[in-house]
């Protein structure tokens, strides 16, 4: 009987340790996701600041276009990797479409009217808010988000 109590105690300790480990992992994964989302917020915030600081509308458009191109290049590289989960690819494709639509709107392509020069600052703010709040970022796994963040950081240099 005493041996049964010891075995049960060991089992309870093992279960408690496994649960504690799983809980700790979820906390770290959540903090990684928040860190990556903050990197994206910084990226789009920096872009909006650069647009507002520029005085020439041509320069403002160039900043926005460069930002869209870097984001598209980053997302293209990620989507072409073979180990990306299919649900992440769906979310990445959705974000790519959103970025492409904003690029088209800025430049008056594919049925959009070209954005007026006096609207560029407001458009930069809109892009920042829209990309920060995109639901697709939430559905992407932490591993894929980290890859996107790393590539985006490399492209910023």
GULUMTOR-508235 format. One line per 5 residues: number of its first residue (from 0); for each residue x, y, z of N, C-alpha, C, O. Coordinates in nm, 2 decimals. Example, Ala and Ser with C-alpha at 12.3 -4.5 7.8 and 13.67 -1.06 7.14 Angstrom:
BEGIN
0> 1.32/-0.57/0.78/1.23/-0.45/0.78/1.32/-0.33/0.78/1.42/-0.33/0.85  1.28/-0.22/0.71/1.37/-0.11/0.71/1.29/0.00/0.79/1.34/0.11/0.80
This chain:
BEGIN
0> 0.08/-0.12/0.00/0.00/0.00/0.00/0.09/0.13/0.00/0.05/0.22/-0.07  0.19/0.13/0.08/0.28/0.24/0.08/0.34/0.26/-0.05/0.36/0.38/-0.09  0.38/0.16/-0.13/0.44/0.17/-0.26/0.34/0.24/-0.36/0.38/0.31/-0.44  0.21/0.21/-0.34/0.10/0.27/-0.42/0.09/0.42/-0.40/0.07/0.49/-0.49  0.11/0.46/-0.27/0.10/0.60/-0.24/0.22/0.68/-0.30/0.21/0.79/-0.35
5> 0.34/0.61/-0.30/0.46/0.68/-0.35/0.45/0.69/-0.50/0.48/0.80/-0.55  0.40/0.59/-0.57/0.38/0.59/-0.71/0.28/0.70/-0.75/0.30/0.78/-0.85  0.17/0.71/-0.68/0.07/0.82/-0.70/0.13/0.95/-0.68/0.10/1.05/-0.75  0.21/0.97/-0.57/0.27/1.10/-0.55/0.37/1.14/-0.66/0.37/1.25/-0.70  0.44/1.04/-0.71/0.53/1.07/-0.82/0.45/1.11/-0.95/0.49/1.20/-1.02
10> 0.34/1.04/-0.97/0.26/1.07/-1.09/0.20/1.21/-1.07/0.20/1.29/-1.17  0.16/1.25/-0.95/0.11/1.39/-0.93/0.22/1.49/-0.95/0.19/1.60/-1.01  0.34/1.46/-0.91/0.45/1.56/-0.92/0.48/1.57/-1.07/0.50/1.68/-1.12  0.48/1.46/-1.14/0.51/1.47/-1.29/0.41/1.55/-1.36/0.44/1.63/-1.45  0.28/1.52/-1.33/0.17/1.60/-1.40/0.18/1.74/-1.36/0.16/1.83/-1.45
15> 0.21/1.78/-1.24/0.23/1.92/-1.20/0.34/1.98/-1.27/0.33/2.10/-1.32  0.45/1.91/-1.29/0.57/1.97/-1.36/0.54/1.99/-1.51/0.57/2.09/-1.56  0.47/1.89/-1.57/0.43/1.91/-1.71/0.34/2.03/-1.73/0.36/2.10/-1.82  0.24/2.04/-1.64/0.15/2.15/-1.65/0.22/2.29/-1.63/0.19/2.38/-1.70  0.31/2.29/-1.53/0.39/2.41/-1.51/0.47/2.45/-1.63/0.48/2.57/-1.67
20> 0.54/2.35/-1.69/0.62/2.37/-1.81/0.53/2.42/-1.92/0.57/2.52/-1.99  0.42/2.36/-1.95/0.33/2.40/-2.05/0.28/2.55/-2.03/0.27/2.62/-2.12  0.25/2.58/-1.91/0.21/2.72/-1.87/0.32/2.82/-1.90/0.30/2.92/-1.96  0.44/2.78/-1.86/0.55/2.87/-1.88/0.58/2.89/-2.03/0.61/3.00/-2.08  0.57/2.78/-2.11/0.58/2.79/-2.26/0.48/2.89/-2.32/0.52/2.97/-2.40
25> 0.36/2.88/-2.27/0.25/2.96/-2.33/0.28/3.11/-2.30/0.25/3.20/-2.38  0.33/3.14/-2.18/0.37/3.27/-2.14/0.48/3.33/-2.23/0.47/3.44/-2.27  0.58/3.25/-2.25/0.69/3.29/-2.34/0.65/3.31/-2.48/0.68/3.41/-2.55  0.56/3.22/-2.53/0.51/3.23/-2.67/0.43/3.36/-2.68/0.44/3.43/-2.78  0.35/3.39/-2.58/0.26/3.51/-2.59/0.35/3.64/-2.58/0.33/3.73/-2.66
30> 0.46/3.63/-2.50/0.54/3.75/-2.50/0.62/3.77/-2.63/0.65/3.88/-2.67  0.66/3.66/-2.69/0.72/3.67/-2.82/0.63/3.73/-2.93/0.67/3.81/-3.01  0.50/3.69/-2.93/0.41/3.74/-3.02/0.39/3.89/-3.00/0.38/3.97/-3.09  0.38/3.93/-2.87/0.36/4.07/-2.84/0.49/4.15/-2.89/0.47/4.26/-2.94  0.60/4.09/-2.87/0.73/4.16/-2.91/0.73/4.18/-3.06/0.76/4.29/-3.11
35> 0.69/4.08/-3.13/0.69/4.09/-3.28/0.58/4.19/-3.32/0.61/4.27/-3.41  0.47/4.19/-3.26/0.36/4.29/-3.30/0.41/4.43/-3.27/0.38/4.52/-3.34  0.49/4.44/-3.16/0.54/4.58/-3.13/0.65/4.62/-3.24/0.66/4.74/-3.27  0.72/4.52/-3.29/0.82/4.56/-3.40/0.74/4.61/-3.52/0.79/4.71/-3.58  0.63/4.55/-3.55/0.55/4.59/-3.67/0.50/4.73/-3.64/0.49/4.82/-3.73
40> 0.45/4.75/-3.52/0.40/4.88/-3.48/0.51/4.99/-3.50/0.48/5.10/-3.55  0.63/4.96/-3.45/0.74/5.05/-3.47/0.77/5.08/-3.61/0.80/5.19/-3.65  0.77/4.97/-3.70/0.80/4.99/-3.84/0.70/5.08/-3.91/0.74/5.18/-3.98  0.57/5.06/-3.88/0.47/5.14/-3.95/0.46/5.28/-3.89/0.43/5.38/-3.95  0.49/5.29/-3.76/0.50/5.42/-3.69/0.62/5.50/-3.75/0.60/5.62/-3.78
45> 0.73/5.44/-3.77/0.85/5.51/-3.83/0.81/5.55/-3.97/0.85/5.67/-4.01  0.75/5.47/-4.04/0.71/5.51/-4.18/0.62/5.63/-4.18/0.64/5.73/-4.25  0.52/5.63/-4.09/0.43/5.75/-4.08/0.50/5.87/-4.04/0.47/5.98/-4.09  0.60/5.86/-3.95/0.67/5.98/-3.90/0.76/6.03/-4.02/0.77/6.15/-4.04  0.82/5.94/-4.09/0.90/5.99/-4.21/0.82/6.06/-4.31/0.86/6.17/-4.36
50> 0.70/6.01/-4.34/0.61/6.08/-4.43/0.57/6.22/-4.38/0.58/6.31/-4.46  0.54/6.23/-4.26/0.50/6.36/-4.20/0.62/6.46/-4.20/0.60/6.58/-4.21  0.74/6.41/-4.18/0.86/6.50/-4.17/0.90/6.54/-4.31/0.96/6.65/-4.33  0.87/6.47/-4.41/0.90/6.50/-4.55/0.81/6.62/-4.59/0.70/6.63/-4.56  0.87/6.71/-4.67/0.80/6.83/-4.71/0.75/6.82/-4.85/0.65/6.88/-4.89
55> 0.81/6.74/-4.93/0.78/6.72/-5.07/0.69/6.60/-5.09/0.72/6.49/-5.05  0.57/6.62/-5.16/0.48/6.51/-5.18/0.55/6.39/-5.26/0.51/6.28/-5.24  0.64/6.42/-5.35/0.71/6.32/-5.42/0.79/6.23/-5.32/0.79/6.11/-5.33  0.85/6.30/-5.23/0.93/6.23/-5.13/0.84/6.14/-5.04/0.87/6.03/-5.00  0.73/6.20/-5.00/0.63/6.13/-4.92/0.58/6.00/-4.99/0.58/5.89/-4.93
60> 0.55/6.01/-5.12/0.51/5.89/-5.19/0.62/5.79/-5.20/0.60/5.67/-5.19  0.74/5.84/-5.22/0.86/5.74/-5.23/0.87/5.67/-5.10/0.90/5.55/-5.10  0.86/5.74/-4.98/0.87/5.67/-4.85/0.76/5.56/-4.84/0.79/5.45/-4.80  0.64/5.60/-4.87/0.53/5.50/-4.86/0.55/5.38/-4.96/0.53/5.27/-4.92  0.59/5.41/-5.08/0.61/5.31/-5.18/0.72/5.21/-5.13/0.71/5.09/-5.14
65> 0.83/5.27/-5.08/0.94/5.19/-5.03/0.90/5.10/-4.91/0.94/4.98/-4.91  0.82/5.15/-4.83/0.76/5.08/-4.71/0.68/4.96/-4.76/0.69/4.85/-4.71  0.59/4.99/-4.86/0.51/4.88/-4.91/0.59/4.77/-4.98/0.56/4.65/-4.97  0.69/4.82/-5.06/0.78/4.72/-5.13/0.86/4.63/-5.03/0.87/4.51/-5.05  0.91/4.69/-4.92/0.98/4.61/-4.82/0.89/4.51/-4.76/0.93/4.40/-4.74
70> 0.77/4.55/-4.72/0.67/4.46/-4.66/0.64/4.35/-4.76/0.63/4.23/-4.72  0.61/4.38/-4.89/0.58/4.28/-4.98/0.70/4.18/-5.00/0.68/4.06/-5.01  0.82/4.24/-5.01/0.94/4.15/-5.03/0.95/4.06/-4.91/0.98/3.94/-4.92  0.93/4.11/-4.79/0.94/4.03/-4.67/0.83/3.92/-4.67/0.87/3.80/-4.65  0.71/3.95/-4.70/0.60/3.85/-4.70/0.62/3.75/-4.81/0.59/3.63/-4.79
75> 0.67/3.80/-4.93/0.70/3.70/-5.04/0.81/3.60/-4.99/0.79/3.48/-5.02  0.91/3.65/-4.93/1.02/3.55/-4.88/0.96/3.45/-4.79/0.99/3.33/-4.79  0.88/3.50/-4.69/0.82/3.41/-4.60/0.73/3.31/-4.66/0.73/3.19/-4.63  0.64/3.35/-4.75/0.54/3.26/-4.82/0.61/3.16/-4.91/0.55/3.06/-4.94  0.73/3.19/-4.95/0.81/3.09/-5.04/0.89/2.99/-4.96/0.94/2.90/-5.02
80> 0.89/3.01/-4.83/0.96/2.91/-4.74/0.87/2.78/-4.73/0.75/2.79/-4.72  0.94/2.67/-4.74/0.86/2.54/-4.74/0.80/2.50/-4.61/0.71/2.42/-4.61  0.85/2.55/-4.50/0.81/2.50/-4.37/0.70/2.59/-4.30/0.68/2.58/-4.18  0.64/2.68/-4.38/0.54/2.77/-4.32/0.41/2.69/-4.32/0.36/2.64/-4.42  0.34/2.69/-4.21/0.21/2.62/-4.20/0.11/2.68/-4.29/0.11/2.81/-4.32
85> 0.02/2.60/-4.34/-0.08/2.65/-4.44/-0.17/2.76/-4.39/-0.21/2.86/-4.46  -0.21/2.75/-4.26/-0.29/2.86/-4.20/-0.21/2.99/-4.19/-0.27/3.10/-4.21  -0.08/2.99/-4.17/0.00/3.11/-4.18/0.01/3.16/-4.32/0.00/3.29/-4.33  0.01/3.08/-4.42/0.02/3.12/-4.56/-0.11/3.20/-4.60/-0.11/3.30/-4.67  -0.22/3.15/-4.55/-0.35/3.21/-4.58/-0.35/3.35/-4.52/-0.39/3.45/-4.58
90> -0.30/3.37/-4.39/-0.30/3.50/-4.33/-0.20/3.59/-4.40/-0.22/3.71/-4.42  -0.08/3.53/-4.44/0.02/3.61/-4.50/-0.03/3.66/-4.64/-0.01/3.78/-4.68  -0.10/3.58/-4.71/-0.16/3.62/-4.84/-0.26/3.73/-4.82/-0.27/3.82/-4.90  -0.34/3.72/-4.72/-0.44/3.83/-4.69/-0.37/3.96/-4.66/-0.41/4.07/-4.70  -0.26/3.96/-4.58/-0.18/4.08/-4.55/-0.12/4.13/-4.68/-0.12/4.25/-4.70
95> -0.06/4.04/-4.76/-0.01/4.08/-4.89/-0.11/4.16/-4.98/-0.08/4.26/-5.04  -0.23/4.10/-4.98/-0.34/4.17/-5.06/-0.37/4.31/-5.00/-0.38/4.40/-5.08  -0.37/4.32/-4.87/-0.40/4.45/-4.81/-0.29/4.55/-4.84/-0.31/4.66/-4.87  -0.16/4.50/-4.84/-0.05/4.59/-4.87/-0.05/4.63/-5.02/-0.03/4.75/-5.05  -0.09/4.54/-5.10/-0.10/4.57/-5.25/-0.21/4.66/-5.27/-0.19/4.75/-5.36
100> -0.32/4.65/-5.21/-0.43/4.74/-5.22/-0.39/4.88/-5.18/-0.43/4.98/-5.25  -0.32/4.89/-5.07/-0.28/5.03/-5.03/-0.18/5.09/-5.13/-0.18/5.21/-5.15  -0.09/5.01/-5.18/0.01/5.05/-5.28/-0.07/5.10/-5.41/-0.04/5.21/-5.46  -0.17/5.02/-5.45/-0.25/5.06/-5.56/-0.33/5.19/-5.54/-0.34/5.28/-5.62  -0.38/5.20/-5.42/-0.46/5.33/-5.38/-0.36/5.45/-5.38/-0.40/5.55/-5.43
105> -0.25/5.43/-5.33/-0.15/5.54/-5.33/-0.11/5.59/-5.47/-0.10/5.71/-5.49  -0.10/5.49/-5.56/-0.05/5.52/-5.69/-0.15/5.53/-5.80/-0.12/5.55/-5.92  -0.28/5.51/-5.76/-0.39/5.51/-5.86/-0.39/5.40/-5.96/-0.40/5.42/-6.08  -0.36/5.28/-5.91/-0.36/5.16/-6.00/-0.48/5.07/-5.98/-0.54/5.07/-5.87  -0.51/4.98/-6.07/-0.61/4.88/-6.06/-0.74/4.94/-6.01/-0.80/4.88/-5.92
110> -0.79/5.04/-6.08/-0.92/5.10/-6.05/-0.93/5.20/-5.93/-1.03/5.26/-5.91  -0.82/5.22/-5.87/-0.81/5.33/-5.76/-0.78/5.46/-5.83/-0.71/5.47/-5.93  -0.83/5.57/-5.76/-0.79/5.70/-5.80/-0.66/5.74/-5.72/-0.66/5.71/-5.60  -0.57/5.79/-5.79/-0.44/5.83/-5.72/-0.47/5.92/-5.61/-0.54/6.02/-5.62  -0.40/5.89/-5.50/-0.42/5.97/-5.37/-0.36/6.11/-5.40/-0.26/6.13/-5.45
115> -0.44/6.21/-5.35/-0.39/6.35/-5.37/-0.28/6.38/-5.27/-0.27/6.32/-5.17  -0.20/6.47/-5.32/-0.08/6.51/-5.24/-0.11/6.55/-5.10/-0.04/6.52/-5.00  -0.22/6.63/-5.08/-0.25/6.68/-4.95/-0.31/6.57/-4.86/-0.35/6.60/-4.74  -0.33/6.45/-4.91/-0.38/6.34/-4.83/-0.28/6.24/-4.78/-0.31/6.15/-4.71  -0.15/6.26/-4.82/-0.05/6.17/-4.79/-0.02/6.15/-4.64/0.00/6.03/-4.60
120> -0.02/6.25/-4.56/0.00/6.24/-4.42/-0.11/6.15/-4.35/-0.09/6.06/-4.27  -0.24/6.19/-4.39/-0.35/6.11/-4.33/-0.35/5.97/-4.38/-0.38/5.88/-4.30  -0.30/5.94/-4.50/-0.30/5.81/-4.56/-0.19/5.73/-4.48/-0.21/5.61/-4.45  -0.08/5.79/-4.45/0.03/5.73/-4.37/-0.03/5.68/-4.23/0.00/5.57/-4.19  -0.10/5.77/-4.17/-0.16/5.74/-4.04/-0.26/5.62/-4.06/-0.27/5.53/-3.97
125> -0.34/5.63/-4.16/-0.44/5.52/-4.19/-0.37/5.39/-4.21/-0.41/5.29/-4.15  -0.26/5.39/-4.29/-0.19/5.26/-4.31/-0.13/5.21/-4.18/-0.14/5.09/-4.15  -0.08/5.30/-4.10/-0.02/5.26/-3.97/-0.13/5.19/-3.89/-0.11/5.08/-3.83  -0.24/5.25/-3.87/-0.35/5.20/-3.78/-0.40/5.07/-3.84/-0.43/4.98/-3.77  -0.42/5.07/-3.97/-0.48/4.95/-4.03/-0.39/4.83/-4.02/-0.43/4.72/-3.99
130> -0.26/4.85/-4.05/-0.17/4.74/-4.04/-0.14/4.69/-3.90/-0.12/4.57/-3.87  -0.15/4.78/-3.80/-0.13/4.74/-3.66/-0.25/4.66/-3.61/-0.23/4.57/-3.53  -0.36/4.69/-3.66/-0.48/4.63/-3.61/-0.53/4.51/-3.70/-0.63/4.45/-3.67  -0.46/4.47/-3.80/-0.50/4.37/-3.89/-0.52/4.24/-3.81/-0.43/4.19/-3.74  -0.63/4.18/-3.82/-0.67/4.05/-3.76/-0.58/3.94/-3.80/-0.55/3.84/-3.72
135> -0.52/3.95/-3.92/-0.44/3.84/-3.97/-0.31/3.81/-3.89/-0.27/3.70/-3.88  -0.26/3.92/-3.83/-0.14/3.90/-3.75/-0.16/3.81/-3.63/-0.07/3.74/-3.59  -0.29/3.81/-3.58/-0.32/3.73/-3.46/-0.32/3.58/-3.50/-0.28/3.50/-3.41  -0.35/3.55/-3.62/-0.36/3.41/-3.66/-0.23/3.34/-3.70/-0.22/3.22/-3.72  -0.13/3.43/-3.72/0.00/3.37/-3.76/0.08/3.32/-3.64/0.08/3.38/-3.53
140> 0.14/3.20/-3.66/0.21/3.14/-3.55/0.33/3.23/-3.51/0.38/3.31/-3.59  0.37/3.21/-3.39/0.49/3.29/-3.33/0.61/3.27/-3.42/0.69/3.36/-3.44  0.64/3.15/-3.46/0.76/3.12/-3.54/0.76/3.19/-3.67/0.86/3.25/-3.71  0.64/3.19/-3.74/0.63/3.27/-3.86/0.64/3.42/-3.84/0.71/3.49/-3.92  0.58/3.47/-3.73/0.59/3.61/-3.70/0.74/3.65/-3.68/0.78/3.76/-3.72
145> 0.81/3.56/-3.61/0.95/3.59/-3.58/1.03/3.60/-3.71/1.12/3.68/-3.73  1.00/3.51/-3.81/1.07/3.51/-3.94/1.04/3.64/-4.01/1.13/3.70/-4.07  0.91/3.68/-4.01/0.87/3.81/-4.07/0.95/3.92/-4.01/1.00/4.01/-4.08  0.95/3.93/-3.88/1.02/4.04/-3.81/1.17/4.04/-3.84/1.22/4.15/-3.86  1.23/3.92/-3.84/1.37/3.92/-3.87/1.40/3.97/-4.01/1.49/4.05/-4.03
150> 1.32/3.92/-4.11/1.34/3.97/-4.25/1.31/4.11/-4.26/1.38/4.19/-4.34  1.21/4.16/-4.19/1.18/4.30/-4.20/1.29/4.39/-4.14/1.33/4.49/-4.20  1.34/4.35/-4.03/1.46/4.42/-3.97/1.58/4.42/-4.07/1.64/4.52/-4.08  1.60/4.31/-4.13/1.71/4.30/-4.23/1.69/4.39/-4.35/1.78/4.46/-4.40  1.57/4.40/-4.39/1.54/4.49/-4.50/1.54/4.64/-4.47/1.56/4.72/-4.56
155> 1.53/4.67/-4.34/1.53/4.81/-4.30/1.67/4.87/-4.30/1.69/4.99/-4.30  1.77/4.78/-4.30/1.91/4.83/-4.30/1.96/4.88/-4.44/2.07/4.92/-4.45
